[in-house]
Each structure stands twice: as structure tokens, then as C-alpha cells.
Amino acid sequence: MSKAGPLGNTSVEIREIPMGDSQLKAFVNLPWKLYKGDKHWTPHLSMDLLGNKLLGAKGLLADADHPYQKFADTTHFMAYRDNKPVGRISAAINHRFNDYYDAEFGFFGFFEVIEDYAVAEALLDAAKSWIVGKGMKVMRGPGEYSNATHERQALLIDGFDTDPTMELTHNPPYYQEFIERYGLEKAKDYVAHMLHFDQPVPERLRVIADKIRDRGHVTTRPLDMKHFNRDVKLVIEIYNEAWAKNWGFLPITEEEADIIAEGLKMVADPGLARFAYIDGEPVAVLGAFPDPNYWLRPRWKWYGDSDAVRIARLLKGRRHTPRVRLMFFGIRPGWRRLGIDALLFDEIHAYAVSKGYKDCDISLLLENNDLVIRASEFMGSELYKTYRIYDMEL
């Protein structure tokens, strides 16, 4: 699909790019021009989006057998002015999400645009028109393809002066103005907290952890690198059960768990992820991982920031990463409010300090998940970023 509309003395052309089309390379490369020189922006590796046959990587945007694509309809749009790319957006129907919620959502994502509302409006019009054509009742976004809790998603609305940790977004402040001007309204906010390991564990938390430890009914263990895929699947199993009633939750499938495991194995430090057991039954997990974004963030040097350069930097520095992201924090229903989280955090904190880690991003937390936010603050963390999801009734 291609259409043009007058915008002052110029015009914007919107071109539709279906999955697998060769033009997706331009779609993936566009943000490198928009964010040139930005010291915080950290994009995907290109092979995560376009695939790499040599390395066996499935591209989210390019491979029909990618786990996401098996349950979705997707398309992409690029905006051009004077034949130069000036913006992009995707539109998607995640059938698994809609079936889970018995709803009719269409999602927009991969939203990037120059500072020109007319271009943003044309892109959002294209996504909305496609979604309406699929019979959906609500347009939600931004995200990547959609807005399940485990996906990279949401618009950064506060905290632009710090780096995003792995799987978190970064964008210019004017995106919020454009999206709200278009008529999209807040559906939900997520927050991110930052904890500094040079701060001692709060005394009250340590007392609780010691009591649980002394009782001896809870045992813990770290991630087992010899059985890494098995343990990641256990993390996902606990996560799926613990988060089942949260807004935006969608169970992670076994195939998705395999991709998550593949992405984490290169950077995982087993002491940063711990399981808790009661009578031999796994009841909780606290899973933090060294942040690959610390090494994957573009350096904007003369030799470039290709996948090869960024991966080489990661491989060289991965054992010296100063910050981590706490990604998985789940306690199965029936075992909450027993102090298990305090015990796991106390152990991970001690390990992190011993290994020289400096900071821990705790995210993403639903703004109204008071139980988890209070637990995060109890550990000594403070709010440092806010992200937003938007809806529009169609």
C-alpha cells in the first residue's frame, strides 16, 4: 500500500512493507539515523529482527516460523518525504493475546519518527486503518509488535537521562506529545526502580531473611548453568503462575522460553538468579542478569556499530558488567507474604557485592502492583523511569 497526503509544501508517502520483504532492512536501520549520537539509546542486534542464517537466528520481523509470527498477523509501514525515510510503525493482531483476554486488540509498535507531527499522524493513521480493517475494537501501543508483559514495550515518559537496560525502550520526549495529540489515552503505566549495591541491605529485611534461614523450611539454590535451559523453563513456569492475574500478562510459551534462554545464556551469572523450595517444591524465583546493553549500546565511533562489533564488545566485557536487571520476580500463590523474597534478595545482594556489581534495575513493575513495588522499595530501590501504554477505542 502506498499513499500520499499534503503536508504544507511537502508530502508524506506511506509504504506498506509485509513480513519478509527486503525493505525491512531499511525499516530496521531507520532508528540509527534518528538517534545518531544519542548516548543512551540501545537497539536490538539487527539479527534479532532480521535473522541470521549463518548463526541460526530467527528474526522477529523476517521469519514466518518465529514463535511470535505463528500466532499473529503483522505488517509494517514506512513514511517517506522526498523519497527519504522519516518514520516507521508496525501493526499487529496477536491472536493468542486476544484469545486469552476474549478481546479485539490491534497493536501498533516499532514506532519511530522525526520531530514532525504530520509524519507521526500519517503513520498512526496507516496502522489504525489496517487494524480497523481486521475488525479490531481497540488500538493499543506502542510496543514492538504487541504489549504482553514479557515483551519489549511501552513509551518512555520519564527518565530520559539514563540508559535503558536489556529489553527496555528509549525514545525522545516528543513521542508522548505526538501520541496523546493523536487521541490515544493512557491505559497503564509501568515503572522501573534502581537499586545501588553499595547501600547496605535494610536491617529489617536482613532480620526477616535470617528468621526464614534459621527456621530451615526454605531451601534455595542458584541457577544451574549445566542445565541452563531447564532452569530458564522453571523460571518461566513460576513466572507464568505468579503473574497470571496481572494486567497485560500473556503466558510465555515453551518456544518463547527457548528464545529467552538463548538470549540470556551468553551473559548469565548463576549467582544472580536463585530459586526457593519448600518441601522440595519450587515456590519462588528472583532472577537478575548482567545487562548486555552496557556493552551493546552504540559508541558512535568511526569503525561503526555493526552486530559483529557490538557482540565482540559484549564477549570481551560480559564478565565485568557493572549493572544488572532484575527481570523475573515471582512467588507462587499460596507462598506469598512469608518472607521468601527477603531471603532470596539478601542472598543475591551478598553475591552481587562480592562480585563487584554496582547497580540493579528492577523492572518492569505495573504502577498498581503495590505488593511488588513495596517489596522493591523495601529492598532499598527508588523510582527512576516511567513507561506508558496507550489505548484508542475504534
N, C-alpha and C positions, 0 to 999 in steps of 0.2 A: 504494500500500500504506500502510496506517495501522495502527499497533498501539500498545498502551499496556501499561505494566507498573508495579507498585507500587514506589515508591522512598521508603521511610519514610512520611511523612504526605502525600507528594505523588506524582504520577505523571509519567512522561515519555511523550510521544507521538512516534512516528517516522512521518513522512510521506515517501513516495517522490515525487520530482519528476523526470519524464523530461526528456530534452533538448528544448529549445524551449518548455517550459512557462513561463507567465508568472510562476510562483512563483520562477523562477531569479533574478529581480531581488532578492528577499529573501535568497536563498542568497548572492549576491554582496555584498550590503550588510551581512550579519551581522558580519563581522570589524570593520567600522568602529565597531560598538558595543563589541566585546570589547577592542579595542586603543585605545579613546579616550584621548588624551593621551600615548600611547607615543611617545617621541621618536625611536625607531629604526625602527619598523615602516613598511614601504613597500609598498603593494599595487599590483596591476595597475591600469592605467586600466580603468574599467568597460567601455569599448567593446572592449577586447581580449578580454573574456569574453562580453559580451552582443551585440557587434556594433554597428555604426552605419551605417545605410543611406545617410545623407547623405554620410558620408565614405568609404563603400565598404569599411568594416572588417568582416571576418568574425569573428564571436565564437566562441571556442573551445567555449563551453558551449551556444551557441544555434543555430549554423548547421550543417546537415547536410552542406554542401559544404565545410566547413573540412577542410583536408588530414588532420588527425588523425582526424576522425569517419569518413572514408572507409574506415578500416581497423580500426574499433573498435566495440564495444558499450559504451555508457556509461549510467549513471544517477546520481541524487543523492538524498540523504536529509537532511531537516532534523529536528532534535529540538525539541520544544516542551514547555514546562511552564507550566501555567496560561495556555495559548494564547500564550505569549511564546517567541520563538526563543532556544534556549540552546546550539545546536551544529549542525554540519553535517559531511557526509562525502560523497565520491563513490566509486563502484565502477566498474571498467572492465576490459574484456578487450581488450588491444591485440593483435590477431591478427597484425600484422606482426612484433611482438616475439616472440610465441610461435612463429611460423613460423621466424624467424631462429635461435632457440635450440632448436627442436624441443622446446618445453616447454609447460606448462599453468599459467601465472601468471594470477592475478587481482590487480588493483591497487586499493589504496584511496588516496584523496588529498583535497585541499581540506579537510583535517581542521582544524576549529576548534571549541573547546568551552569553556564556562565551567569554573571550577575545581571540578568535581564529577565524581568518577569514575563514578558511576552513569550520568550522561548520556553520558560517553565510552564506557562499556561498551555501552550501548544502540545507539549509533551504529556501533561496531565490529561488534556482532552483526548489525546490518542489512546492512552491507557484506559481512561474511563469508557470511551466508545467501544473498545474491544471487550471490556468486562461486561458492559451493558448488553452487548451482542451475544454474550454467553449466558444471558439470563440471570445474572447475579443481582443481589439486592443491596449489597454494601461494598464499597471500595475501601480497603484498609492498607496502610503502609506508613512510612516506607520500610523496606527490609532488603533482603536480597530478593528471592522470589516470593517469600511469604513471611508470616510473623508467628511461627511456632516458637515456644520459649527457648529451644535449643539452637535456633538459627541466628546467624549474624543479622541484626535487625535494629530498627529504631533510628530516630533522628536525634543527634546530639543537640541539646538546647542549652546546656550549661557545663562548663569545664573545658573550654576550647584551648586552654593554655597548657594542657598536659597530654602526654602520649596515650593513645588507645592501647590497651593490652590485647592479647590474641582474641580474635573473633569479635572485637568490638569496633564500632564505627567512629568515624571522624568526618566532619563536614563544616563548611563555612556557616557563620551565624545567619546569613541572609536566607538560607533554605527555610528556616522556620517562618519567616515573614511571607515567603512565596507560597508555602503550603497552606498557611492559615488564610492568606488573602484569597486563595482559590476556593475556600469554603470548607476545607477539611477541619474537623474538630477533634480535640483530644479524646482518645479512647482510654489510654493508660500511660502512666509514666513508669520507667524503670530508674533505679538509682544504682550508683557504684560507690563503694566505700574504699578508703585507703587506710591501710594499717602499716605502721613502721615497726620493724622488728627490734629497733634499738630501744623501744619503750618496753618496760617490764610487763609481764603478764599481770593483770589486775589481781590484787590479793584475794578478793572474794572468789574469783574464778579459780585460782590455784587451790583454795580451800575445798571447793566443790570437787575439783579433779582429784585431789588427794583422798577425799572421802570415798569416791567411787573406786579409786585404785585400791584402797585399803579393804573395802568390802570383798573384793576379789571375784564378784559375779560377772564382771565385764572384762573380756579379754580383747586385745587389739593386735593388729599386725599391719605392717606396711604393704605397699604394692609389691607383688612378686614379678620381677622382670623376666623370670624364666617362664612364667605363664601369663604374660602381659595381656594378650588378647582375652584370655579367660577372665582376668581380673577387671579389665575395662568393661566387659559384658556384665560382671557383677555390679560394677559402679552404675551402669545404665539400668540394671534391674532394680536396684534400690532407688535410683532417681525416678524411674517411671512410677514406682509405687508411692514414693514420698511426695511427688509433685502433682499427682493425678488430679487434684481438685483445684489447682492454681489456674488463674486466668491465662489463656493463651497456650496452655500445655497441650502437647501432642506427643504420644508415646514415641520414643526413638526405636526404630526397627533394628533388627539384627544386622541388616546390610548397612544401615547408617552407623551402627556401633562399630562395624569393621572399618569404615572410613575414618571415624573419630579415632579409633585405636591407631590406625596407620599414621595419622597426623600427629598424634601425641608421643608415639614411641621414640622418635628422634630426640625429644627434649625431656622426657620424663625423668624425674628423680624420685625413686621409690619411697624415700623417707618423707616426702611431702604429701603423700596420699595414704590415708590409714582407714582400715575397716574396724568396726566394733562388733563383737559377737557376744551373745548371751546364750548359754547352754548350747554352744556350737552353731547357733543360728545367726547369720549376718543381719544386723539390725540397723546399721548406720554407716555412712561413709563421709569423710571430709577429704576432698580431692583437690589439691593445688598442683600447678605445673609451672615450671620455669617459663617465662614469657618469651617465645621466639621473636615477637615483634621488636624486642630490644635490638636484635641483630638484623631483622628483615626490613626495618624502617629504611627508606631510601636515604642515601647520603649525598645525592646530587653531585657526584664527582665526575671528572672528565671520563673515567673509564666506564661509567654507566651503572645501572642498577638492574641488570638482567637477572632472570631466575638463577642462572649459574653463579653470578657474583654474590647474590644475596644468600643463596644456600651455602656457598663456601664460607661466607662470614658467619653464618649460623653454626656450621660444623666446627669451625675454629673456636668459637666463643661460647658454645652452648653450656659448657661446664663452669662458666664464670658469669652466668646471668644474675644480675643483682635483684631482679624483681620477679615475682610470681603472680599468677592469677588463681584465686580460689574459685573454681568453676562448678564443682559438684559438692553440694552440702545437703544431705538428705538423711532423715531419720524415719524409719517406717512407722506408720500409725500404730499406736499401742505402746511405743517405746519412747515417746517424747516426754519432755519435762523431767527427765531422770538424771540430767547432768552429763549424759554421754557426749554431748557436743563439747562441753568444757574439757572433758578428759582428752578427746581427740585433738582439740585445739592446743591444749597445753603440751602435748607430745610433739605436734607439728611445729609449734613455736620454738621449742627447745632445739629441735633438729635444724630448723631454718637458721637460728642464731649460730649454731655450731658450724654450719656450712657457709656462713658469710652472706646470706641473703639479706637484703635491706628493706624491701617494701613488698606489700601484698595487696593487690587489687581484689576486692570481694564484690563479685557482680555476676550477672545482673539480678537485682533484687526488685521485686514488684513493690511499688510505692506503698501498697496497703498490706504487705506481708509483715505485719508487726512482729510476729514471732521471730522471724529470721533477722529483721532489721535490729530488733532489740538484742538478739544474740550477737550480731556483728558489732554493735556499739559496746556491748559488754566485753568483747574481746579487746576493745580499745581503738576501734576504727572510727573514721569520720567521713561524712559525705563529701565527695569531690567531683562527681559528674551526675548529670541527669539526662535521660533519654526519653523520647516521646513516640508513641504510636498514635496514628490518626485514623478516623473513620469518616466516611461520607455516605449518607443514605442515597440510594439511586432510585 
